[in-house]
Structures are given as C-alpha cells and as structure tokens.
C-alpha cells in the first residue's frame, strides 16, 4: 500500500531521508573537492554540522574582532583592545 512521507532535497535536487543528510550534501558541495583520491569534503561537512554551535561561536567571535578592528582604525588607532601605542621615538633596544 502506498503511503506518504517527508523527504529532504539538497540544492541540486537530490533526495535524502533526513535533513542532516541533505545539509551535509550542500556543505560538501560548497567545500568542493578536498584532498587527493576520494574527497574529504563529505566528512568535513558531517563534522561541521555536528559541531555547528562551536563553528557559529567562532564566526561570531571573528565578526566581533573584525568590527572592533574597523572601529579602531576609524578612530585612528592601529590596534583595538587594551594596547597602548608607544610615542614615536621611544624604542628601547
């Protein structure tokens, strides 16, 4: 007897039984071919999805650092944070 179910498709339209598999396929396609022989991209895609929270945290921290750096440059400073620039000519050696 026929029955209905839920299906998931990646960006290329390939069918997958789970959302995780479809997302892993999209991630692997985004990464492209990695390594010699069989591509490492599918395995990396699995790990990216499994460690999504950590990856998102790292990107969030990166975005914050970039914004802080841009703000410091706009304010005439070369470095952000708690770095105090030394006056010109005060090099010890």
PyMOL commands that set and color helices and strands:
alter all, ss='L'
color gray80, all
select helices_A, chain A and resi 19-31+41-50+52-74
alter helices_A, ss='H'
color red, helices_A
select strands_A, chain A and resi 8-9+15-16
alter strands_A, ss='S'
color yellow, strands_A
deselect
rebuild
show_as cartoon
